[in-house]
């Protein structure tokens, strides 16, 4: 299905590039009205960012996620979207906001069906000290900080600003758009068949996906992105015999669990490296006992210097450029784990958090269309971002069904860390790019 979707997308996007022309230097009347509307919304957009950022919506704070949803719903309803809230209490998450703007029945004039993806949660739970929006001193008011200002409440406002501008210019009337905002992107609920059901179903009814997560600037240049690496968690449990340390490495005692775990980790370091791959060890426990806590953020270990350790465990992650690479590397890791030092054992398990979104021709074609928009707006052309510079994200779940652009939201830095920032000058720039791209796509044949 992925191959056919990409092939089809590449043909249609190629037609679009001819229609609009990458070198177009003028906006038509509708596009000019869109651009003016974005500029007129600037103060209100910044105020809305502050309002959203000051609502704590850590993934594990469902009430906060719902509060963010309650701010966004009336904005979408005013634009003519039919909004549905899909609660996910059963999997311990807040839920999904799903909004649909239908093509007027019987007109036959709607083009590409658009899917807009985002999330309402942040990594900052109520226990975090990082809770409020503020302007960063010495930046002439252009740089702001706050929990989720970059990832991705700024992106939510870019999306709403673009849609409002389309409505003002009359460009929204004939557009078929689906919006799916998850409440658990930073720590998705299990099973994925439930937590990403709404997003995947919307993708099956769409032709193009735009993900409003943070954009990236490299040396002052805004970048386009069409790929996300996967994110897979792994766990190793190593075992060994226990006894007095004077017998370590003997035929009867063997190497013990900690040496077995160290062997595995070191062989990962030397045998796994390949282009596009990163793998990390984030937590190690070992001793007479080694127990992971329920949240998998720590644990306890006990032991003595003169006792051979019978238990050890490690947690880590694995990131790849495509799903075939994930399968290949996981097989190599399993083979390494299976070797075993004398009198030891070990197992490895994988928990796929996010699949990969590979680079495709359909994605390249979308960037060409985006650069046609940039040319018309008088903005520099955007180069494609190296996938190694992005993490995982929700758009990867819909990549088998639609081509898409990654990170069309606000530009900023420091996502997931206290002190993350957003550049306010990027809000109108991104909103104009996104609105014009959506308008043009909505006029193209499916």
C-alpha positions as CSV (number, residue, x, y, z in Angstrom):
1,X,0.0,0.0,0.0
2,X,2.8,2.4,0.8
3,X,4.5,1.9,-2.6
4,X,1.3,2.6,-4.5
5,X,0.5,5.6,-2.4
6,X,3.9,7.1,-3.0
7,X,3.9,6.4,-6.7
8,X,0.5,8.0,-7.1
9,X,1.5,11.0,-5.0
10,X,4.6,11.5,-7.1
11,X,2.6,11.7,-10.3
12,X,0.0,14.2,-9.0
13,X,2.5,16.3,-7.1
14,X,4.6,16.5,-10.3
15,X,1.5,17.8,-12.1
16,X,1.1,20.4,-9.4
17,X,4.6,21.6,-9.7
18,X,3.9,22.3,-13.4
19,X,0.6,24.0,-12.5
20,X,2.1,26.5,-10.0
21,X,5.7,26.5,-11.1
22,X,8.6,26.5,-8.6
23,X,9.7,29.9,-9.9
24,X,6.4,31.7,-9.5
25,X,7.0,35.2,-8.2
26,X,3.5,36.6,-7.7
27,X,0.5,35.7,-5.5
28,X,-2.9,35.6,-7.0
29,X,-5.8,37.5,-5.4
30,X,-6.8,34.8,-3.0
31,X,-3.2,34.1,-1.9
32,X,-2.6,37.8,-1.3
33,X,-5.8,37.9,0.9
34,X,-4.5,34.8,2.8
35,X,-1.1,36.5,3.4
36,X,-2.8,39.7,4.6
37,X,-5.1,37.8,7.0
38,X,-2.1,36.0,8.6
39,X,-0.4,39.4,9.3
40,X,-3.6,40.8,10.8
41,X,-3.8,37.9,13.2
42,X,-0.3,38.2,14.5
43,X,-1.1,39.7,18.0
44,X,-4.0,37.3,18.6
45,X,-1.8,34.4,17.5
46,X,0.9,35.3,20.1
47,X,-1.7,35.7,22.8
48,X,-3.2,32.3,22.0
49,X,0.2,30.7,22.2
50,X,0.7,32.1,25.7
51,X,-2.8,31.0,26.7
52,X,-2.1,27.4,25.6
53,X,1.4,27.2,27.1
54,X,0.1,28.3,30.5
55,X,-2.2,25.2,30.6
56,X,-0.2,22.3,31.9
57,X,-0.9,19.4,29.5
58,X,1.7,16.8,30.4
59,X,0.8,13.5,28.8
60,X,-0.1,12.0,32.1
61,X,-2.3,14.9,33.1
62,X,-5.4,14.1,31.1
63,X,-7.4,17.0,32.7
64,X,-4.8,19.5,31.3
65,X,-4.9,17.9,27.8
66,X,-8.7,18.2,27.9
67,X,-8.4,21.9,28.9
68,X,-6.2,22.5,25.8
69,X,-8.8,20.7,23.7
70,X,-11.5,23.0,25.1
71,X,-9.6,26.0,23.9
72,X,-9.1,24.6,20.4
73,X,-12.6,23.1,19.7
74,X,-14.5,26.4,19.4
75,X,-11.8,27.8,17.1
76,X,-12.3,24.9,14.7
77,X,-16.0,25.0,15.0
78,X,-16.1,28.6,14.0
79,X,-14.2,27.6,10.9
80,X,-16.9,25.1,9.9
81,X,-15.3,21.9,11.2
82,X,-17.4,19.2,12.8
83,X,-15.4,18.3,15.9
84,X,-15.5,15.0,17.8
85,X,-13.7,14.2,21.1
86,X,-12.6,10.6,21.4
87,X,-11.8,9.8,25.0
88,X,-9.2,7.1,25.8
89,X,-9.7,6.5,29.5
90,X,-9.4,2.8,28.9
91,X,-5.7,3.1,28.0
92,X,-4.9,5.8,30.5
93,X,-4.7,8.7,28.1
94,X,-6.9,11.8,27.5
95,X,-8.0,11.2,24.0
96,X,-8.0,12.5,20.4
97,X,-9.6,15.6,18.9
98,X,-10.9,14.8,15.5
99,X,-12.2,17.6,13.2
100,X,-13.6,17.3,9.7
101,X,-14.2,20.1,7.1
102,X,-16.1,18.3,4.4
103,X,-16.0,19.2,0.7
104,X,-19.4,20.7,-0.1
105,X,-21.7,17.9,-1.3
106,X,-22.3,17.8,-5.0
107,X,-19.8,20.5,-6.0
108,X,-17.2,18.1,-7.3
109,X,-14.7,20.9,-7.0
110,X,-12.6,19.8,-4.1
111,X,-9.1,18.6,-4.8
112,X,-6.6,16.9,-2.6
113,X,-7.9,15.8,0.8
114,X,-5.7,17.1,3.6
115,X,-4.8,15.6,6.9
116,X,-3.4,18.0,9.6
117,X,-1.6,16.2,12.4
118,X,-0.6,17.5,15.8
119,X,-0.7,16.9,19.6
120,X,-2.0,18.7,22.6
121,X,0.3,17.1,25.3
122,X,3.8,18.0,26.4
123,X,6.6,16.2,28.2
124,X,6.2,18.6,31.2
125,X,4.0,17.1,33.9
126,X,2.5,19.1,36.8
127,X,5.6,18.1,38.9
128,X,7.9,20.0,36.5
129,X,9.3,23.4,37.6
130,X,8.8,24.6,34.1
131,X,5.2,25.8,33.9
132,X,4.8,29.4,32.4
133,X,5.2,31.3,29.2
134,X,7.7,34.2,29.2
135,X,9.7,36.4,26.7
136,X,13.4,35.7,26.7
137,X,15.3,38.8,27.7
138,X,17.5,40.4,25.1
139,X,15.7,39.0,22.0
140,X,13.5,42.1,21.1
141,X,10.5,40.1,22.0
142,X,11.0,37.6,19.2
143,X,12.0,34.6,21.4
144,X,9.7,33.1,24.0
145,X,10.0,30.2,26.3
146,X,7.5,27.9,28.1
147,X,6.5,24.3,28.4
148,X,5.4,23.1,24.9
149,X,5.9,26.5,23.3
150,X,8.0,24.8,20.7
151,X,6.7,21.2,20.9
152,X,4.0,21.9,19.9
153,X,1.6,24.5,21.2
154,X,3.2,27.1,18.8
155,X,2.4,24.6,16.0
156,X,-1.2,24.4,17.0
157,X,-1.5,28.2,16.7
158,X,0.3,28.1,13.3
159,X,-2.3,25.6,12.1
160,X,-5.3,27.7,13.4
161,X,-3.8,30.9,12.0
162,X,-3.4,29.3,8.5
163,X,-7.0,27.9,8.6
164,X,-8.4,31.2,9.7
165,X,-6.6,33.0,6.9
166,X,-7.9,30.5,4.3
167,X,-11.5,31.2,5.6
168,X,-11.1,35.0,5.4
169,X,-9.9,34.7,1.8
170,X,-12.6,32.2,0.8
171,X,-10.1,29.5,0.3
172,X,-11.5,27.2,2.9
173,X,-14.9,26.8,1.4
174,X,-13.9,24.1,-1.2
175,X,-11.2,22.4,0.9
176,X,-11.6,18.9,2.4
177,X,-9.5,18.8,5.6
178,X,-9.3,16.4,8.5
179,X,-7.5,17.4,11.7
180,X,-6.4,14.8,14.3
181,X,-4.7,16.1,17.4
182,X,-3.6,13.4,19.8
183,X,-3.3,13.8,23.6
184,X,-0.4,11.4,24.0
185,X,2.2,12.0,21.3
186,X,5.0,12.3,23.9
187,X,4.1,8.9,25.5
188,X,1.5,7.1,23.4
189,X,-0.9,4.8,25.0
190,X,-0.9,1.0,24.3
191,X,-2.1,-0.7,22.2
192,X,-1.3,1.5,19.2
193,X,-4.2,0.0,17.4
194,X,-6.3,2.1,19.8
195,X,-4.2,5.1,20.5
196,X,-3.5,5.8,16.8
197,X,-6.7,4.4,15.3
198,X,-8.3,7.9,14.6
199,X,-5.1,9.1,12.9
200,X,-4.7,6.1,10.7
201,X,-8.4,6.1,9.7
202,X,-8.2,9.7,8.8
203,X,-5.1,9.0,6.7
204,X,-7.0,6.4,4.7
205,X,-9.4,9.2,3.7
206,X,-6.7,11.7,2.8
207,X,-4.1,12.4,0.1
208,X,-1.5,14.6,1.9
209,X,-0.5,14.9,5.5
210,X,1.0,18.0,7.2
211,X,2.5,17.6,10.6
212,X,2.5,20.8,12.7
213,X,5.3,19.8,15.0
214,X,8.3,22.2,15.3
215,X,10.2,23.2,12.3
216,X,14.0,23.4,12.2
217,X,16.4,26.2,11.4
218,X,20.0,25.4,10.6
219,X,22.4,28.3,10.6
220,X,19.4,30.7,10.3
221,X,17.9,28.9,7.3
222,X,14.4,27.3,7.6
223,X,14.5,23.6,6.5
224,X,11.9,21.4,5.0
225,X,11.5,17.8,6.3
226,X,10.0,14.7,4.8
227,X,11.3,11.9,7.0
228,X,11.4,10.8,10.6
229,X,13.4,8.1,12.1
230,X,11.8,5.3,14.1
231,X,12.0,5.0,17.9
232,X,12.1,1.5,19.4
233,X,12.8,0.7,23.1
234,X,14.6,-2.4,24.0
235,X,15.3,-4.3,27.3
236,X,18.0,-6.9,28.1
237,X,17.6,-9.2,31.1
238,X,20.8,-11.1,31.9
239,X,21.2,-13.9,34.4
240,X,24.1,-15.8,35.9
241,X,25.0,-18.0,38.9
242,X,25.7,-16.4,42.3
243,X,28.4,-17.2,44.7
244,X,31.6,-16.0,46.3
245,X,33.7,-13.7,44.0
246,X,36.8,-15.9,44.5
247,X,35.1,-18.3,42.0
248,X,34.3,-15.8,39.3
249,X,35.2,-17.2,35.8
250,X,35.6,-20.7,37.1
251,X,34.0,-23.5,35.1
252,X,31.3,-23.9,37.8
253,X,30.6,-20.3,38.5
254,X,31.0,-18.7,35.1
255,X,31.0,-15.0,34.4
256,X,28.0,-13.7,36.2
257,X,25.1,-11.6,34.9
258,X,26.9,-8.2,34.9
259,X,29.8,-9.4,32.7
260,X,27.2,-11.0,30.3
261,X,25.3,-7.7,30.1
262,X,28.6,-5.7,29.6
263,X,29.6,-8.2,26.8
264,X,26.3,-7.6,25.0
265,X,26.4,-3.8,25.3
266,X,30.0,-3.7,24.1
267,X,29.3,-5.9,21.1
268,X,26.4,-3.6,20.2
269,X,28.9,-0.7,20.2
270,X,31.4,-2.5,17.9
271,X,29.1,-4.5,15.6
272,X,25.9,-2.5,15.1
273,X,27.0,0.9,13.7
274,X,25.8,1.7,10.1
275,X,24.5,4.8,8.4
276,X,21.3,6.2,9.7
277,X,21.3,4.1,12.9
278,X,21.7,5.3,16.5
279,X,21.3,3.1,19.6
280,X,21.5,4.2,23.2
281,X,21.8,2.5,26.6
282,X,19.8,4.7,29.0
283,X,19.6,2.6,32.2
284,X,21.7,-0.3,33.7
285,X,21.0,-2.2,36.9
286,X,22.8,-5.3,38.3
287,X,23.7,-7.2,41.4
288,X,22.2,-9.8,43.7
289,X,18.9,-8.2,42.7
290,X,17.9,-5.8,40.0
291,X,14.4,-4.5,39.8
292,X,12.9,-1.9,37.5
293,X,10.3,0.4,38.9
294,X,6.7,0.5,37.4
295,X,7.4,3.7,35.5
296,X,10.6,2.3,33.9
297,X,12.4,5.5,34.8
298,X,14.6,3.9,37.5
299,X,14.9,0.9,39.8
300,X,16.8,-0.7,42.6
301,X,19.8,-3.0,42.7
302,X,21.5,-4.6,45.7
303,X,24.8,-6.6,45.9
304,X,28.2,-6.9,47.5
305,X,31.7,-6.5,46.1
306,X,32.5,-10.1,46.9
307,X,29.3,-11.7,45.5
308,X,29.0,-12.7,41.8
309,X,25.9,-11.0,40.5
310,X,23.1,-13.2,39.3
311,X,20.9,-10.5,37.8
312,X,21.4,-7.5,35.5
313,X,19.2,-5.5,33.1
314,X,19.5,-2.6,30.7
315,X,17.1,-0.3,28.9
316,X,17.8,1.5,25.7
317,X,16.5,2.8,22.4
318,X,17.1,2.2,18.7
319,X,16.4,4.7,15.9
320,X,16.4,3.9,12.2
321,X,15.8,5.5,8.8
322,X,13.2,2.9,7.6
323,X,11.4,-0.1,9.0
324,X,13.6,-2.6,7.0
325,X,16.6,-1.2,8.8
326,X,14.8,-1.7,12.1
327,X,14.1,-5.4,11.3
328,X,17.7,-6.0,10.2
329,X,19.3,-4.3,13.3
330,X,16.9,-6.0,15.7
331,X,18.0,-9.4,14.2
332,X,21.7,-8.5,14.7
333,X,21.0,-7.5,18.3
334,X,19.2,-10.8,19.0
335,X,22.1,-12.8,17.5
336,X,24.6,-10.9,19.8
337,X,22.4,-11.5,22.9
338,X,22.2,-15.2,22.1
339,X,25.9,-15.9,22.3
340,X,26.2,-16.0,26.2
341,X,29.3,-16.2,28.4
342,X,29.8,-19.4,30.4
343,X,27.0,-20.1,32.9
344,X,25.0,-17.1,31.9
345,X,21.8,-16.3,29.9
346,X,20.2,-13.3,28.4
347,X,17.1,-12.2,26.6
348,X,16.2,-9.1,24.7
349,X,12.7,-7.7,24.0
350,X,11.6,-4.8,21.8
351,X,8.8,-2.3,22.3
352,X,8.2,-0.3,19.1
353,X,7.1,3.2,20.0
354,X,7.2,4.8,16.6
355,X,7.8,3.4,13.1
356,X,10.0,5.2,10.6
357,X,8.8,7.6,8.0
358,X,11.3,7.0,5.1
359,X,12.3,9.5,2.5
360,X,10.1,9.1,-0.6
361,X,9.7,10.7,-4.1
362,X,6.2,11.8,-3.0
363,X,7.9,13.7,-0.1
364,X,10.5,15.3,-2.5
365,X,7.7,16.4,-4.7
366,X,5.9,18.1,-1.8
367,X,9.0,20.0,-1.0
368,X,9.1,21.2,-4.6
369,X,5.5,22.5,-4.2
370,X,6.4,24.1,-0.9
371,X,9.3,25.9,-2.6
372,X,6.9,27.2,-5.2
373,X,5.0,28.8,-2.3
374,X,8.2,30.2,-0.9
375,X,9.1,31.7,-4.3
376,X,5.7,33.4,-4.5
377,X,6.0,34.8,-1.0
378,X,9.5,36.0,-1.7
379,X,11.0,33.6,0.8
380,X,14.3,31.6,0.2
381,X,13.9,28.1,-1.0
382,X,14.0,25.5,1.8
383,X,16.5,22.6,1.6
384,X,15.6,19.1,2.9
385,X,16.6,18.4,6.5
386,X,18.9,15.4,7.2
387,X,16.6,12.8,8.9
388,X,19.3,12.3,11.5
389,X,18.4,15.7,12.9
390,X,14.8,14.7,13.7
391,X,13.3,12.4,16.3
392,X,10.2,10.2,15.9
393,X,6.6,11.4,15.6
394,X,3.0,10.6,14.9
395,X,3.2,11.2,11.1
396,X,5.2,8.0,10.8
397,X,2.0,6.1,11.6
398,X,0.3,7.5,8.5
399,X,3.3,7.4,6.2
400,X,2.1,4.1,4.6
401,X,-1.0,5.8,3.3
402,X,0.0,9.4,2.4
403,X,3.0,11.5,1.5
404,X,3.6,14.3,4.0
405,X,5.7,17.2,5.3
406,X,7.2,17.0,8.8
407,X,7.4,19.9,11.2
408,X,5.4,22.7,9.5
409,X,4.8,24.4,12.9
410,X,6.6,27.1,14.7
411,X,10.4,27.3,14.5
412,X,12.3,26.9,17.7
413,X,14.9,25.0,19.7
414,X,15.3,22.9,22.8
415,X,12.2,20.7,22.6
416,X,11.7,18.4,25.6
417,X,14.0,20.4,27.8
418,X,13.2,23.1,30.4
419,X,13.8,26.4,28.7
420,X,12.6,25.3,25.2
421,X,12.1,28.3,23.0
422,X,10.1,29.4,19.9
423,X,10.8,32.2,17.5
424,X,7.7,34.3,17.1
425,X,8.8,35.6,13.6
426,X,8.3,32.1,12.4
427,X,4.6,32.1,13.2
428,X,3.4,34.3,10.4
429,X,6.0,32.8,8.0
430,X,4.9,29.3,8.6
431,X,1.2,30.1,8.6
432,X,1.5,31.7,5.2
433,X,3.5,28.8,3.8
434,X,1.0,26.3,5.2
435,X,-2.1,28.2,4.2
436,X,-0.9,28.8,0.6
437,X,0.2,25.2,0.3
438,X,-3.1,23.9,1.6
439,X,-5.0,26.2,-0.8
440,X,-3.0,25.0,-3.8
441,X,-3.3,21.4,-2.9
442,X,-7.1,21.8,-2.4
443,X,-7.3,22.9,-6.0
444,X,-5.4,19.9,-7.4
445,X,-7.0,16.8,-8.8
446,X,-6.9,13.7,-6.5
